[in-house]
Amino acid sequence: MTQTVTIDGPAPLTGTYFPADTPRAFAVLNGATGVPHRFYRHFAAWLAEDQGISCLTYDYRDFGASARRPMRDVTATMLDWGLHDTQAARDWLEARAEGLPLWLMGHSLGGLMLARQERTKDVARVITVCTGPVHTTDHPWPFQATVRALWFAVGPLSTATFGYVPKQASGLGSDIPGPVFKQWKRWCTTHGYPAKDPLIPEATEAAFSCPVRTVSLSDDTSVPPIAVERMTELYPGTDTEHLALTPQQFGLTKVGHIDAFRRENAKLWPAIIA
């Protein structure tokens, strides 16, 4: 039976725990920017019920179920979400794993900074989906025009007016805190992320002793496969496998950046964790 949980850390996080009856591993699933953790419930339930992998999903601080204040008052940054909150969620799950293998899974933002966590040698497996250090010029046209409008017009105007980026303005599906947007924009419009952001700690050489699997989707315009292939830069000295998937391999018409975790695309799931 699923459990609603509170994760203590630098900021309180609310999540959902999907325990397996007889777990063989424990996985924390770190979500994409602006995607509520409820979105991942079908995948997490599949891990627990069909694969014997207890799974934790959660919302980053001051977002979704973890919201504690009005969006205009949020001071959290993307670094808070992608590093500090992922560490807090992992610590919560690791304390309950009883020595069984610990998996780190990340969707988009959720996989970017895993090599910068503490005690990375204790991790048994890393899987990222549609994660990569993407630059504006990586996006295909005409989607690149939409992204440029967000970075240089809609986003800055919204944050100046409201203190955040409303979902109605961005089309992202969720309101995005102003500090998160500003750091997100800087990363995606600066070549060489994360090396050029002094706020992000450097990754330890060969941070993980386990294999790292990076999964891309051929029709992902937000983080195209070319950006996913750069994940080796974020995991220096680590054995990294890039799994390039196409929707057609699985009899699907399209998947894109977000929908790999939708229930109707469950045909993808065994390949992602194989």
C-alpha positions in Angstrom: 0.0 0.0 0.0 1.4 3.4 -0.9 2.3 5.8 1.8 2.4 9.6 1.9 5.6 10.6 3.5 7.4 13.7 4.7 11.1 14.0 4.0 13.2 16.0 6.4 16.1 18.0 5.0 17.1 21.6 4.2 13.4 22.0 3.4 10.5 19.6 4.1 9.5 17.6 1.1 6.3 15.6 0.5 6.3 12.4 -1.4 4.8 9.0 -2.0 6.4 5.7 -1.1 5.6 2.6 -3.1 6.9 -0.4 -1.1 7.5 -3.8 -2.7 6.3 -6.8 -0.8 9.7 -8.5 -1.0 12.0 -5.8 -2.4 15.2 -6.6 -4.2 16.2 -3.0 -4.5 15.1 0.5 -3.5 14.8 3.4 -6.1 14.3 7.1 -5.7 12.8 8.8 -8.7 13.8 12.4 -9.1 11.3 14.3 -11.3 11.7 16.8 -14.2 11.3 20.5 -13.8 7.7 21.5 -13.2 6.4 17.9 -13.2 4.5 17.0 -10.0 5.5 13.7 -8.5 2.0 12.3 -8.9 2.8 12.0 -12.6 5.2 9.2 -11.9 2.8 7.1 -9.8 2.1 4.4 -12.5 5.7 3.8 -13.2 6.6 3.7 -9.5 3.7 1.3 -8.8 5.0 -0.9 -11.7 8.5 -0.9 -10.2 7.1 -2.0 -6.8 4.4 -4.5 -7.9 6.0 -6.1 -10.9 9.7 -5.6 -10.5 10.2 -5.9 -6.7 11.7 -2.4 -6.4 10.4 -0.2 -3.7 10.2 3.3 -5.1 10.1 6.9 -3.6 8.6 9.8 -5.6 8.4 13.3 -4.2 8.0 17.0 -5.1 10.9 19.4 -4.9 10.7 22.1 -2.2 8.0 24.7 -2.5 6.5 22.9 -5.5 3.5 20.6 -5.9 2.7 18.7 -2.7 5.8 20.3 -1.1 4.5 23.9 -1.6 4.7 25.8 1.7 4.2 29.4 0.6 2.9 31.5 -2.3 4.8 30.9 -5.5 5.9 34.6 -5.7 7.7 34.2 -2.3 9.6 31.0 -3.2 13.4 31.5 -2.9 14.4 27.9 -4.0 16.8 27.6 -7.0 17.2 24.9 -9.5 20.4 23.9 -7.6 18.3 23.4 -4.5 16.0 21.1 -6.4 18.5 19.2 -8.5 21.2 18.6 -5.8 20.0 19.3 -2.2 16.5 17.9 -2.5 17.6 14.8 -4.5 20.2 14.2 -1.7 17.5 14.5 1.0 15.2 12.1 -0.8 17.9 9.6 -1.3 19.0 9.8 2.3 15.4 9.2 3.4 15.1 6.1 1.2 18.6 4.8 2.0 17.8 4.8 5.7 15.0 2.3 5.0 16.8 0.1 2.4 18.4 -2.2 5.0 21.5 -2.7 3.0 19.7 -3.7 -0.2 20.8 -2.1 -3.6 20.0 1.6 -3.9 19.1 2.9 -7.4 19.1 6.6 -8.3 16.7 7.4 -11.2 16.3 10.9 -12.7 14.0 12.4 -15.3 15.5 15.5 -17.0 16.6 17.8 -14.1 16.4 14.9 -11.7 19.4 13.2 -13.2 21.7 16.2 -13.9 23.6 16.4 -10.6 23.5 12.9 -9.1 27.3 12.6 -9.4 27.6 15.6 -7.1 25.8 13.8 -4.2 27.5 12.5 -1.1 28.5 8.8 -0.8 28.1 8.1 -4.5 30.1 4.9 -4.1 27.1 3.4 -2.1 24.8 3.6 -5.1 24.2 0.3 -7.0 22.6 1.7 -10.2 22.0 5.0 -11.9 19.4 5.5 -14.7 18.6 8.9 -16.2 15.8 9.5 -18.7 15.9 12.5 -21.1 18.6 14.1 -19.0 21.4 16.2 -20.4 23.2 19.5 -20.3 21.2 21.1 -23.1 21.9 24.4 -24.8 19.4 26.5 -26.7 21.1 25.8 -30.0 20.5 22.0 -29.5 16.7 22.3 -30.0 15.4 21.7 -33.5 13.4 24.4 -35.2 10.6 25.5 -34.8 10.7 24.3 -31.2 13.9 26.4 -30.7 11.8 29.5 -31.4 9.5 28.6 -28.5 12.4 28.1 -26.2 14.0 31.4 -27.1 10.7 33.1 -26.5 10.6 31.6 -23.0 14.2 32.4 -22.1 14.3 35.9 -23.4 10.7 37.3 -23.4 7.9 35.4 -21.6 10.0 34.2 -18.7 11.8 37.5 -17.8 8.6 39.5 -18.3 6.6 37.1 -16.1 9.2 37.0 -13.3 9.4 40.8 -13.3 5.7 41.1 -13.2 4.6 38.2 -10.9 7.8 36.9 -9.3 7.4 33.6 -11.0 6.5 32.1 -14.4 2.8 31.2 -14.5 1.8 28.0 -16.4 -0.6 30.0 -18.5 2.3 32.1 -19.8 4.9 29.4 -20.4 2.8 26.4 -21.4 4.9 24.2 -19.1 1.9 22.8 -17.2 3.0 24.2 -13.8 4.0 27.5 -12.3 7.8 27.9 -12.0 9.4 29.9 -9.2 11.4 32.9 -10.3 14.7 31.9 -8.9 14.4 28.4 -10.5 13.6 30.0 -13.8 16.5 32.4 -13.7 19.1 29.7 -12.9 17.5 27.3 -15.5 17.8 30.0 -18.2 21.4 30.7 -17.3 22.3 27.0 -17.6 20.5 26.5 -20.9 21.8 29.6 -22.5 25.5 29.2 -21.5 27.8 26.8 -23.2 29.7 24.5 -20.9 27.2 23.9 -18.1 27.9 23.1 -15.3 31.6 24.0 -15.4 30.8 27.7 -15.8 28.4 27.9 -12.9 30.5 28.5 -9.7 27.6 27.5 -7.5 27.7 23.9 -8.7 30.3 21.7 -7.0 32.6 19.7 -9.3 31.8 16.0 -9.7 34.3 13.6 -8.2 36.3 11.7 -10.8 34.6 8.3 -11.2 32.0 9.3 -8.7 30.0 6.1 -9.3 31.5 2.6 -9.2 28.3 1.3 -10.7 27.2 1.6 -14.4 25.3 4.7 -15.4 22.6 4.4 -18.0 21.4 7.5 -19.9 18.3 7.1 -21.9 17.2 9.3 -24.8 14.1 9.5 -27.0 14.6 10.2 -30.6 11.6 12.6 -30.7 12.6 14.6 -27.6 12.9 18.2 -28.7 13.5 19.5 -25.1 16.6 17.5 -24.4 17.6 15.9 -27.8 19.8 12.8 -27.9 22.8 15.0 -28.7 22.5 16.6 -25.3 21.9 13.3 -23.6 25.2 12.0 -25.1 27.0 14.8 -23.2 26.1 13.2 -19.9 29.6 11.7 -19.9 30.8 15.2 -19.1 28.7 15.1 -15.9 29.9 11.7 -14.9 33.7 11.9 -15.5 35.6 8.6 -15.4 32.3 6.6 -15.0 31.2 3.7 -17.1 28.3 5.4 -19.0 25.9 3.6 -21.3 23.7 5.6 -23.6 20.5 3.9 -24.6 18.9 5.6 -27.6 15.2 4.7 -28.0 12.7 5.5 -30.7 8.9 5.4 -30.1 8.6 3.2 -33.2 10.6 0.4 -31.6 7.7 -0.1 -29.2 4.9 0.5 -31.6 4.3 4.0 -30.3 3.7 7.1 -32.4 5.4 9.7 -30.2 6.9 10.0 -26.7 8.9 13.2 -26.5 10.5 14.6 -23.4 7.9 14.0 -20.7 5.8 11.0 -21.6 8.1 8.1 -21.2 6.5 7.7 -17.7 2.9 7.8 -18.8 1.0 4.6 -18.3 0.1 4.4 -22.0 3.8 4.2 -22.8 4.5 1.4 -20.4 6.0 -0.7 -23.2 9.2 1.4 -22.7 9.6 0.6 -19.1 11.3 -2.8 -19.3 13.9 -1.4 -21.7 14.6 1.6 -19.4 15.5 -0.6 -16.4 16.8 -3.7 -18.3 
